[in-house]
Structure formats: C-alpha cells, structure tokens
C-alpha cells in the first residue's frame, strides 16, 4: 500500500526523513478489521516522530499519522480512537494518556489502510465531511477534554487560549465560544488574531500582553514561550491546563506564584469515548465544525509538514489519497463559510 513514512529519526533535519512510497499492507489480527483511509489530518506528533522523540531507532521506518477518517466494514464511516489493546476491566479514563499506543507502538494513519479492533473505531457524524472528521480524535476531542473536564469551565467563565490559528487553537476557540464562555486568545500576527475573532473569540491579544483582568483558566499548548504569561494571567485559584510544549518543555517553573496564588496546574491528553459522544452532540446542536486550512494530496506531505513546522496553518492540514477526496474539499469549504462569520 502507499504510505507517508519516516525512514529514520533526524532531530536536526526531520523533514529530510519524509518519504511517500510503498509499505506492507497492515496485518489484520483475528477479530480486527481493516479500514480504508479517506482523509488524515497532520499533527505536531508527526514532527516529533520525525525527530525520534519517544521512539526507538529500531522502530523505523514507520508510518506517520495520528488521526484519520475512513471506511470500515460495510462502508461505515469511522475514526480511529487512539486506545488500542486496552486490558480487560480498564476504563477509558484510566487509559486516556497512552494514546502513544497508536502513534508509538503501532503504524500511523497516513496510509491507504490501517487495522484496528472494532472497539477502537468511533462513528463519524453524518454532517461532517471526511476532511472535517479527520480532525476529531487528536484535535477536537482533546480540546473538549481540556475545556470541560480538566479546566471544568462553564458558560460565563473566561478562558485564555495561548495561540490563535492552529488546529487545536481553532478547536478550543470554537468550542469555548459556542458554549457561552468569554474566550480570549493570543496570536503572533494580526491575521491570526482576526481569525480567532471570526471563530467567536471575544478578544485577541499580542503574545505576552497584559490582560484586562485575570482569567478563570488558561489553555497552554505552546510551552516555554508562553508559560510565564499563562501563570500571570490566571486568577487566584484558577487553572492552567498544559496541553503541549511546541516551543520547549523546560520553562521557568515560577513555583512561588503557583503556591502563593494556589494555581491548579493540570495536564491533559486525548479524551474518552464518553467525551467524544458529548463532543459530537455539542457540534450537532451548535453547528460548529473543524476548520480545514487546506486539503493536499499525499505527494505533497513534506511541504504540508513544513507548513506545520513553520506555523503556517489556519486550522488543520489534511492529506487525501484521491482526486475525488480533493474535490470534496470544495464542498467542505462552502459549508465552512456558513458558520464562520
């Protein structure tokens, strides 16, 4: 089958390891099913895989990709839930962190096919395109968990989202605004801040700006560059949700501020099946949907990954395998204009 894969880890020049070529068809253990991939969204985890973060060199070459939407048995529309091989009796909540079981120990989703146990497949809402559905599990589901489970935010609360235009940031803005939260964002450029406002943000600020007042929670997936600002921006007793570290994971701790202001610092990763169900319900009732920046053929995978690495993204970048899928993006773009003012 055709796939996008990394030949070997390269921390200095990760994009040089990207190859679009042939890999063996996935093995389908007894009781598992094969899924035909229709669309796959890029994720920062793909860049980490190219650099060799958390993966042994003997696990290369390896197929990239964290999330995808495709056709299961009988043509069912499904997405891949990241928890594979869950031990009997273990709950989603207990195992919510090891999404690396998908992106670490097993081949990724940037291929024509993948194999999974039926319980790892979740239904795709009928109102979403393939490209939109490909953004649900590793982008929108974690965003839902960050806002409603980890930060425990409610309508009327104020949340600051560090970063304005990436896939996770646009999901956070859309979900928070649609749920009645006062939604503030930071963004490095005027066009990114304008995009956040069009998605429903109440206000957009330059990075590091002094806010009008402290917020109830901060969602920070940026890391080193924004950490001090996040701690300064949250109210006494508020929550900072750590959702990533794209600019580095060793910022100054500023522990005196954490304990003196009794700030809750919590980590968040992935999401549960129940959270997925609630996410889909919220999307249906409000009409919000993933923002797809561009749909590209897999032959342009390296260029798309460079855009992701450079931060040149407004929403999600999605790769597809056929011209039919690319033509479907035109319809997706028209539908998006309905809900983006």
Number of C-alpha atoms within 10 A of each C-alpha: 11 16 25 25 28 24 17 21 26 18 15 9 10 22 20 14 17 21 18 18 13 13 16 8 15 16 12 13 11 7 8 14 16 20 26 20 24 25 32 31 28 27 24 15 18 24 20 17 26 26 20 19 16 10 18 13 14 9 15 16 17 25 24 26 25 29 27 34 30 27 18 21 12 6 10 13 21 25 28 29 27 24 24 20 12 15 8 6 6 9 12 15 11 10 16 16 17 16 19 17 15 21 23 20 14 15 21 23 30 30 30 22 19 23 21 24 16 15 13 18 21 18 17 22 17 10 12 16 20 28 30 25 28 33 32 26 25 25 27 28 26 23 31 22 21 27 21 15 14 21 23 13 20 16 12 12 16 22 30 28 27 26 27 30 29 22 27 25 25 29 27 31 30 27 27 27 21 21 18 15 20 22 27 27 28 23 21 14 13 12 13 20 23 16 20 28 22 15 22 22 27 16 16 24 20 15 16 18 11 12 16 7 10 18 23 22 29 30 28 25 21 19 20 18 18 19 25 16 18 22 25 18 24 24 18 19 15 20 25 29 22 20 20 17 17 16 13 11 13 11 14 9 12 12 11 9 14 17 12 10 16 14 19 18 16 14 16 21 19 25 28 23 18 11 18 21 13 14 18 19 13 16 18 15 9 13 13 20 24 25 25 23 17 17 22 21 16 23 16 12 23 18 14 22 21 14 13 21 17 9 11 15 18 21 22 27 27 27 26 26 20 13 11 10 19 20 11 14 22 12 11 18 14 10 14 18 10 10 13 15 10
